Amino acid sequence: MHSQTEAHTRHSTYFLKMIKSLEKHSNQGNNGLKKALDVFDRERANIFLGQAWASDNNMRGSNIAQMCNDYSLYGAKIIDIRLLPEDQLKWRTTALTCAEQLEEQRSQAVHLGGLGNIYFLLGDYSKALDYYNRGHAIHQAMNNSLGIASALCNMGNIYLAKGEKKAALKLYEEAIEHIPTNHNVQEKGIILSNLGQVYLEFGLLEQARKFLDEALGIFRGINDSRSVSKTLVNLGIVFRNSSQLNRAAEVLKEAIDFASQIDDVRVKASAIGNLANIYLVVNKLDLAIECFEEAVKFDRELGDLHGEAIDLNNLAAAYMKANKTDLSLETYLQVLTLAQSLENKRLESNACCGLGLLYRNLGELQKAISYLERSMMLIQSTDDTQTEGTVLGNLGSIYESMGDYASAIRFYEKAFSLADRMKDLSSKAIISWNLGQAYRKIGNLERALELMKSCVEFEEKVGHPDLDNDAKEVAELQNEIYQERKRHTQL
């Protein structure tokens, strides 16, 4: 008769072999990953039991410690998709302890990176950065180029999330230098995708698309459906920011399809949230709110505080646009509290900006200005010039509504300069229109026409939904200028 310990050992060993087999299948294209996830879902209880026993008994011998280490080492991709951050944290923490007992440096570095990823999702950026740095040091000591690249890339993700885009770009560019030529195309694809994302944050859409297209080609070539769906989300944002809204919606729906094939809730939440932003732009407010609410639900299920803050902020904007003022205010205040707990100045700035717009709509202009000035102070401590331009434009709109056109023009001109410097044609078109309206109100009709025409020309190129109305208003302004000239001629 076998002892209880022997039975547990056999159970843990058997399901560890299964995890190793599933890891191989997960790297064999879309069908392989889906089959691996299906088996994991079916055997989830047994796998958890095997891992828990190895974790609880890791001090009873090196063989058991090795099993505990290997459950997290070989099941990384599946764990990332299927386990909540709290469960991942338990697995990785004991695995790291075991790797240290076994003096396995490679395993230690992998687990440190995994723990960094978990704390990143939980919004604890300082702890995440500490784990990434520790992993990076081990990879350097081992002269592991790919490990160094991965650690640098993960550090870049933190700085990007905090709005420190220059620091992120430097890390991504350093990371790609560590990937040997013609080696590990998947890792190269990940870093190219991240480079695309940082150029997207800078508003450099052509460069962003170049890197994302290259990454997408790599991921499609190796049938990595998860990375395909992640990259499609960022490409969707590129198209949206270029005002190619139909193309953006197509790409994001494709991302949702890919994520749904493997039930990847995290990527699905991101794609749905970005699709909702398109519905918001085209005034399909019910659809936008429905999608944002679904994305927030997914974020909360996953424990993704950073994603939750972003989607809540967008949901608050949708509520505001739908004149659901109380819900908008309540949601923006949730974002503000969450951003402060995450110590994320960029998210806090976004919440303050939204509150400023909300109070502007309520006619409480001094409170609106106070929140926008607070937003400006927060964002200027980062290098997020895109958000800075948005805040400047919003301040301009408030002063315009107060009849202070000189101040409005001053803020609009600053926002215009930033958009021009970033080559952000979409933002530049919006600011041109608002600036043109301000010049029109002080009687500078020629300058107003020049600016408003440039906006309409952009809308015509991208097929913007406001084109017909804006073109009509430009025609009316041209007629007004013509009539004014005619009166002067008659005099």
RADAKA-V730258 format. One line per field, one symbol per residue. ss: DSSP state (2 for helix, 1 for strand, 0 for the rest). phi: phi as a letter, one per 20 degrees, with the letter a starting at -180 (. if undefined). burial: I if it has 9 or more other C-alpha atoms within 8 Angstrom, else O. A space follows every 50 residues. Layout:
ss=???
phi=???
burial=???
This chain:
ss=00022222222222222222222222002222222222222202222222 22222202220222222222222202222222002222222222222222 22002222222222222222200022222222222222222000222222 22222222222000222222222222200000002222222222222222 20002222222222222222200022222222222222222000222222 22222222222000222222222222222220002222222222222222 22002222222222222222200022222222222222222200222222 22222222222000222222222222222000002222222222222222 20002222222222222222220022222222222222222000222222 22222222222200002222222222222222222222220
phi=.effffffffffffffgfgfffffffedngfffffffffgffdgffffff ffffffdfeeqfffgfffffgefeegffffeeefgffgffffffffgfff gelefffgfffffffgffffffnefffgffffffffffgffelegfffff fffffgfffffenefffffffffffffeefglclfffffffffffgffff ffnefffffgfffffffffffdlefffgffffgffgfgfffemeffffff ffffffffffgdleffffffffffffffgffemefffffgffffffffgf femeffffffffffffffgffemefffffgfffffgfffffeldffffff fffffffffffenefffffgffffffffffeddefffgfffgfffgffff fenefffgfgfffffffffffelefffffffgfffffffffenefffffg fffffffffffdmffegffffffffffgfffffffffffff
burial=OOOOOOIIIOIIIOIIOOIIOIIOIIIIIIOIIIIIIOIIOOOOOOIOII IOIIIOIIOOOIOIIIIIIIIIIIIIOIIOIOIIIOOIIOIIIIIIOIII OIOIIOIIIIIIIIIIIIIIIIIIIOIIIIIIIIIIOIIIOOOIIIIIII IIIIIIIIIIOIIIIOIIIIIIIIIIOIIOOOOOOIIIIIIIIIIIIIII IIIIIOIIIIIIIIIIOIIIOOIIIIIIIIIIIIIIIIIIIIIIIOIIII IIIIIIOIIIOIOIIIIIIIIIIIIIIIIIOOOIIOIIIOIIIIIIOIII OIIIIIIIIIIIIIIIIIIIOOOIIOIIIOIIIIIIOIIIOIOIIIIIII IIIIIIIIIIOOOIIOIIIIIIOIIIOIIIOIIIOIIIIIIIIIIIIIII OOOIIOIIIIIIIIIIOIIIOIOIIIOIIIIIIIIIIIIIOOOIIOIIII IIIIIIOIIIOIIIOOIOOIIOOIOOIIOOIOOOOOOOOOO
